[in-house]
Amino acid sequence: MKRDSVWGKYNGVDIENLEKLNKRYIDFLSQCKTERECAARSVEMAKAKGYKSIENVIKEGKPLKAGDKIYGLYMNKAVALFNIGRQPLEKGMNILGAHIDSPRMDIKQNPLYEKEDMAYFDTHYYGGIKKYQWVTLPLAIHGVVVKKDGTSVNVNIGEKDTDPVFCVTDLLIHLASKQMDKKAATVVEGENLDILVGSIPVNENEKKSVKAGVLKILKDKYGMDEEDFFSAELEVVPAGPAREMGFDGSMVMSYGQDDRVCAYTSLEAILDSSVNERTSCCLLVDKEEIGSVGATGMQSRFFENMVAELINLNGNYSELILKRCLKNSKMLSSDVNAAYDPLYADVFSEQSTSYIGKGVVFNKFTGSRGKSGSNDANAEYLAEIRKVMDDNKVYFQMSELGKVDAGGGGTIAYIMSLYGMEVIDCGVPVLSMHAPWEVTSKADVYEAFKCYKAFLRMK
């Protein structure tokens, strides 16, 4: 069943609140282009709302009470926030789970090389991208360099008007006859996604070298030697801020809206929430774009360990109570969905897709090839969710990811469902998903925030 556009359903107060939220969201997108930056900003926002670090709470050793606000920062790339409810943790939590990593290019550990008086950084792309979309764009470098003595240097080059930018070059059309015959997957090879970083040779040991000039700049600006790349995490992302899009300013165009649009609205929802019956939780995790692997991905036990620590503060920890807490929890896997694009209508089923400007999206299942790799939410849970949305005047739509066998994808939902909790995917429809610049509707951002707030209040 198709939904109508929600724009005509708003009054003046709604529009004012929508614009204020999206202004904050655009600022977040512009300032937070990596998982480290998102985690740091999230912690900063949480502290401003009275959240205390789990390490300090453990040191105090006091039992938890309703209204206590706690955050855990893990390896500077994943965050969990808890707003303790009136019911014991054993009764379960209401969890919003989103990811804060996005497709990009990562600079390798031995990246700097020179060819014909041009210096390059060697990269390895991260997540699912169309490689040809990343050429001839102005690019920025964000990340951290950790030296052998343990000191860290934050890197952010390409965002200020006075900063240089970088790019991956492409072949001119006049010589591209063979290139134009290639399939899109290989028209730009992964090993050719190297960024051009310098072209002025300088004298080094009586030999002119562009590479030496780049290393001198890095040394002068960051105190960095070439070997410091070994212990660096540097990400190449599109340069420039998020922007309003369209003559009517109804949309947001930005890098990284998958999945920071759901991460930010989930964060805003829990920070704007008071004490609820059930404990509220907001999870912002890393590595979803490459399978939720690693210590900061959802397959890690860091979240489970944090919940165990919270239960232990009340002096009644047991593995059984922990398992009951997770099993009795309910979750929205806050992740984006593909928005219907009339220019590519052949891959969408019009009656089972999501549309921009028509509200937040629920996906009963994801996966591909017969729902493979999917969480498939229970009908009873869907009915409960529907009632909560309608009672709170949240505009929503039901969808799946494209036509059957047209492709597919997954989220962290199936991982959390392993605990036996109720989980459903819920997020914002996105145009041009995984492209360097993605598009969302301000109305859908607003409805996602309303949805997540209503869900946290659910008993």
C-alpha positions, -999 to +999 in steps of 0.1 A: +000+000+000+015+033-011+017+062+014+011+099+006+038+125+009+040+137+045+048+173+036+012+183+033+004+168+068+027+192+087+017+223+106+039+253+113+053+238+145+062+206+127+080+224+099+100+245+125+110+214+144+119+196+112+141+224+100+159+227+134+166+190+135+179+189+100+201+219+106+218+200+134+220+169+113+236+187+084+262+201+108+269+166+122+274+152+087+298+180+077+319+176+109+317+138+113+329+118+082+346+089+099+335+065+127+361+081+150+347+116+145+311+103+149+320+085+181+338+115+195+309+139+187+283+114+201+302+112+234+305+150+235+267+153+230+260+126+256+282+143+282+263+176+277+231+157+286+246+143+318+258+109+306+287+094+326+314+070+313+309+034+322+345+033+335+338+060+361+305+044+370+322+011+377+348+028+398+321+044+419+305+010+424+271+023+432+239+004+423+221+017+392+188+036+396+162+048+372+173+078+353+211+070+355+227+078+321+258+059+311+279+057+279+306+034+268+332+043+242+350+014+227+383+018+208+371+053+198+350+038+171+319+024+187+295+039+213+268+025+236+244+048+255+221+036+283+193+055+300+183+032+329+146+025+332+123+018+361+122-020+354+152-042+362+175-049+333+165-085+334+132-074+319+150-062+287+158-030+270+146-010+240+176-008+217+183+015+187+212+001+167+229+020+139+263+020+123+287+049+118+311+036+092+305+044+055+320+034+022+353+051+014+389+046+005+415+037+032+451+047+029+474+016+030+502+011+056+530+017+031+512+041+008+535+069-005+552+063-039+563+084-068+560+080-106+572+105-131+575+134-107+540+127-092+535+115-057+505+092-048+489+075-018+481+039-024+445+031-012+422+001-006+385+008-010+362+000+020+327-013+016+306-016-015+313+012-040+311+019-077+347+026-082+342+049-112+322+073-090+353+082-070+375+096-097+380+134-103+362+143-071+378+167-046+388+144-017+398+150+019+419+129+043+406+122+078+420+100+105+446+094+131+483+087+132+496+070+163+533+071+169+555+046+186+555+066+219+517+063+220+510+099+210+482+105+185+479+131+158+444+138+144+444+145+106+418+164+088+430+179+054+407+191+027+376+205+045+387+242+051+387+266+022+424+271+028+432+234+027+444+215-003+423+187-016+432+154-034+418+133-062+419+101-082+427+110-118+408+096-148+416+090-185+406+118-209+377+110-232+399+115-263+420+084-254+394+064-236+380+042-265+391+009-249+381+021-214+346+029-226+342-007-238+348-021-203+321-032-179+313-007-151+328-029-125+362-027-142+362+007-160+383+019-130+404-008-113+407-010-075+445-006-077+440+026-097+421+043-069+453+060-057+451+097-048+475+123-063+492+142-034+521+162-048+542+172-078+570+195-068+604+178-067+628+188-039+665+180-034+673+149-013+708+134-014+716+153-046+685+138-062+652+156-068+622+138-053+585+147-051+581+120-024+607+137-003+588+170-006+556+153+006+574+137+035+589+170+045+554+186+046+541+157+068+571+161+091+567+198+094+529+198+099+523+166+118+558+155+131+552+124+111+578+101+096+571+076+067+571+046+091+543+063+111+519+052+083+523+017+098+502+027+128+478+051+111+441+049+102+436+075+074+404+076+054+398+093+020+363+108+018+346+134-004+356+170+006+331+196+015+301+201+037+266+186+036+241+208+018+204+214+014+192+201-020+165+213-043+149+246-050+126+240-021+154+229+002+135+198+010+164+173+008+199+168+022+228+159+000+259+146+018+285+119+020+279+092+046+242+093+051+243+055+051+241+051+080+247+084+098+212+095+091+199+067+113+228+070+138+222+107+143+184+105+147+188+075+171+213+096+191+190+126+192+161+103+202+178+089+233+194+122+243+159+138+242+143+110+262+133+110+299+131+080+322+111+052+306+098+019+320+124-001+302+160+008+299+168+027+266+199+019+247+215+035+216+242+015+198+265+032+173+288+006+158+316+002+133+324-022+104+289-028+092+298-021+056+323-050+056+303-075+075+302-061+111+335-078+118+364-069+142+364-057+178+342-026+170+317-044+148+284-058+159+298-094+159+321-084+187+311-090+223+317-054+234+280-046+238+273-078+256+302-071+280+289-036+287+254-049+296+271-075+319+289-047+337+257-028+342+240-058+357+270-064+379+267-029+394+235-040+411+253-070+426+231-097+410+251-106+379+247-140+365+250-154+330+213-163+332+202-127+340+224-114+312+208-139+287+173-129+300+181-092+296+191-097+259+164-121+251+137-098+265+150-068+247+134-053+216+154-036+189+151-014+159+180-020+136+183+016+125+195+014+090+187+030+057+167+016+028+169+021-010+145+049-021+125+044-053+143+062-082+120+068-112+152+069-134+159+033-125+124+020-120+131-015-135+149-027-103+121-016-079+087-032-072+065-001-069+041-016-043+069-029-021+095-001-021+101+031-001+098+066-013+115+098-002+092+122+017+067+095+028+081+087+062+104+063+080+107+028+065+102-007+081+117-037+064+103-070+077+132-088+060+164-079+040+189-104+025+190-117-010+183-148-031+154-160-011+160-138+020+195-153+025+214-135+053+183-119+066+166-112+099+128-118+093+108-100+119+078-117+136+042-106+127+034-101+164+063-077+167+052-058+136+017-054+150+031-040+182+053-016+163+024-005+140+003+004+171+031+025+187+037+044+154+000+052+149-005+061+186+024+086+183+014+099+148+046+087+132+043+085+094+058+052+082+060+029+052+067-008+046+093-018+021+119-043+008+152-037-009+143-038-046+127-065-068+132-102-059+166-113-073+175-078-083+202-077-056+200-074-019+218-064+013+218-068+051+222-050+084+231-057+120+196-070+126+204-107+121+233-105+145+212-091+173+184-116+167+208-143+177+201-133+213+165-142+207+153-106+209+127-091+186+144-071+159+132-052+128+150-030+103+138+006+104+153+037+088+154+064+062+151+059+024+182+071+006+187+080-031+221+072-046+230+049-017+268+042-014+277+069-038+301+097-027+271+120-023+237+106-011+203+122-009+176+120+018+144+139+025+143+162+055+108+149+062+120+113+065+148+124+088+122+140+111+099+110+110+128+087+119+135+108+150+099+107+160+098+070+154+129+063+175+116+084+204+082+066+203+100+032+203+121+040+233+089+047+253+074+014+243+066-009+273 
